[in-house]
Amino acid sequence: MTALNAMIFAAGRGTRLHPLTLHTPKALVTIGEYPMLAFALAKAERLGASRCVVNIHHHAQQVRDYLEQRPSGKMEILISDESEALLDTGGGLLKAAPLFETGADLLLLNADVLTNAPLEQLLMFHRESQSLATLLVQERKASRYLLFDNNMQLCGWQNPASGEEIRLDRTQTALHSYGFNGIQLIQHRFLDLIKGKEDKFSITPLYLQLAEMHPIKGWLPGQPFEWFDIGSIDKLNKASKLFLSCDPEKRRTFF
């Protein structure tokens, strides 16, 4: 069985969460009594990740302190320090590359996402399909969409507000648009394909480039699930309200 490692993107400044993030890193803003980072760490551990890399930047020492005092389990936690400069998702992954175990599949999580999507099924699909990358997607309203063909192969990107669109094959018309949920699995060899890239770059345009030559798949769960991208005070309040309204059994599904 291929080993599993994880990376949690926890370096963001969280400017849209001011004033909460003026003195607290976004990853440690709480939902109920739990820092957002706790949910992502629990997911990685539950899926069997043997190692997890957390990148840090904003109020970096607070995240270090939190990780050091967290009860140690079976999962080793390492830090990728971006204190000097934020590197975005692609650049952050590239900087962290030497910290992963050789050959391990990589689960990439955003610390500011709260969801109870069935990630065990995502991992199973990723390994059975042998895709270079598998992206958790959802049929929902979004400011940006990823476009997929009938086999859920990534084929494009769309901004519905501006009308801007990228299609890898202009002859394809029956494409499906989904919101990307900030959770993805990649094969370890993905890291070799991004060597030599600039220090700071987003991973999404890279998926579009690689999709011309490699299987980059979207995965849509067959069951309803909750998902929040906690990028504003309003979204934080909605996520907290839902989480706190759940009975203990349902709350556990978010970890």
N, C-alpha and C positions, 0 to 999 in steps of 0.2 A: 504494500500500500504506500502510495506517495505521501510523504510528510506534508503537513499543513503549517504554514507560518501566516502571520497576519501583520497588517500595518494599519494603524489608526491615525488619520490626519487630524491633529489636535493643535495645530500651530496658529490658526487664524486669530485675527485681532477682535473679531466680533463687534465691529463698530455699530452695527444696527441693533445691538443689544445694550447700547449705552442707556442708562448709567451703570447697569449691572457689571459690565466688563471694563469699567474704568480702573478697577482695582482687583478684578478677578479674571482669570483666563476663561474664554468662552467654554472650554471643555469642562470646567469645574462649576459652571452655572447649574443649579439644581432643578430637577423635576421631582416634585415631592421632596423626599429627603436624600435623593441620590444625585450625585454629579453626573452630567451627561456622559462623561468618560467612562463611568462605571458600567453603563449599559453596553457600550462597545467592547470593553474588556471582557465582560461576562459572555457576550456572544462568541468572541474569539475562543475563549476557554471552553465553552460548551461544545463548539464544533470540533474541538480536539487540536487546536493550534498548540504546537510545542514551543513556539517562540512568537513574541509580538513586539513589533517596533512602533514606538509612539514618537511622532515628530513634535517639537516644541519651538515656540518663538515668543508669543505674547505672555508676559508674566511667567517666564519659563521655569523659574525656581519653584513657584507654587505647584506646577505640574510635577516637577521632580520630587518634591516633598510628598505629594499625594501618592505617587507611585512607590516611593520608598516605604511608606507606612502601610500600604495596602497589604493585606495578608497574602503571603506567598502560597501559590498553588503549584500545579504541575507545569504551568506555562511560564517560561522565562520572559521577562520584560526588559527590553533594551530601549535606549533613547537615541533619536537622531536629532541633533541640536541644530536648529536653524535660527539661532539667536541673532546672527549677523544679518541675515536676509531671508525673507519668505521666498520659497521656491515654487509655489503652486503645487498641484497634485503630481504632475509628471516630474518636475524637478525634485520634489520631495522624495518620490519613489526612487529616482536615480541616485540621490545622495544616500539613501538608506540601503541600496542594493548590497553592499558588502556585509551587511548585518544579517542577511537571511541565510538560512541553511541551504546548502547546494542541492538543487533539484526539487525543492519544496514548492508545492502550489502556494499561491499567495492570495489571501483574503484581504481586500482593501475596504476599509470602513471610514466614513466620516463621523467624527465625534459628535457632530450636531444633528445627527439623524436619529429619531426615535421610531422604531418599527417593531412589529411582531410578525413580520414576513417569515415564512418557513425556510430558513437559511440552510437547514440540513438538506432539503430538496434541491436548493440552488447548487450546493456542493455536489450532490449526486449527479445532477444534470451536467454540470461542468465536466466532471470526470468521465461520464459516459459518452458525452459528445466529443470529447478531446478537443474542445475549442481552445484557441489561444487565449481568448478572454470571454467571460460570460458576465453580462450586465443585468442586474435586477431592474426590471422596468414595470410600469404600471399604466393602465389606461386612466388618465386623469388630466385635468387642466394644468398646463405648464407654460412657462414663458419661453421654453425651448423644447423641441421634440427631437428624438432620434427616430429615424425611418428604417423600417425593416421589411424584407420581402416575406413571402409565405413560409419560408424555412427559418424565419427569424434571424437571418443574416443581416448584419448592419449594412445599410445601403445609402444612408444620407442623414442630413441634419436640417432642421427647419426653425426659423424664427417667425411665428405667426403674426407678431405685431408689425415687424418691418417688411415681411414678405421675402426676406432673404432665405435662400435654400441651397443646399449642396446635395447633389445626387451623383453617386459614383457611376451609375449607368442611366443616362438620360432617356433610354428607350423603355425603362421600367415605369409603369404608371400606377400599378396596384400595390402601393406601399402602405404600410401600417405605421402610424405615428404613436409613440409612447413617451411618457415622461421617464427620465432616467433617475433612479432612486439613490444614487451615491453609494451603492454597494456593488462590488464586483469581485470576480475571481480571475486570476491570470496564471498561466503556466510560468514556471521559473524562466524558461527560455525567452520570455517577453523582455526580460532585463537585458539580454544580449542585443535585442533589436533596437533598444533606445540608447545604447552606448554612443557617446560622441554628440548627443543632443546638447543644446544650450542649457545653462544652469537653471533657468526658470521657464517652465512651460506647463500648459494644461494637458491633462491626459486625454480629454475627449477628442480634440482634433487629431491626436495621434491614433486613436482607434479608427477614425475615418480613413487615415492614410493606410494603416495596416489591413483594413478590411478589404482592400483591393486584391490582396494576395493571401490573406489568412482568414480562417473562420473566427469571426468576432460575432458572438451570438447574444441576442436578447433572451431573457427568461422571464416569462409571465406566470406567476403562481396560478394554480387552478382554483384557488379559494380566496375569499376576501381577506384583506389584512389592513391594519392601521399603519400609516406612514406620515411622519412629520419632518420637514426640513426646518430646523429651529433657527431661522435667520433673523427673526425680529421679536420684539416683545409680545406682539399679538399672537404670533405662532407659538411662542413659549407658553403663553397663558392657555391657549387651546390645547396644546399637548399635555400640560400639567393638569388641566381640568379633566381631560379624558382619562389620564393615567390614575388620578386620585379617585375617579368615580368607579374604577374597576374593582371587582372583588379580588381577593388575594390570588386565586387560581389564575385569573386572566392577567394580573400584573406580572406574574412569573413568565408569561409568554414574551415580554419585552426584553428579557435578559438572555 
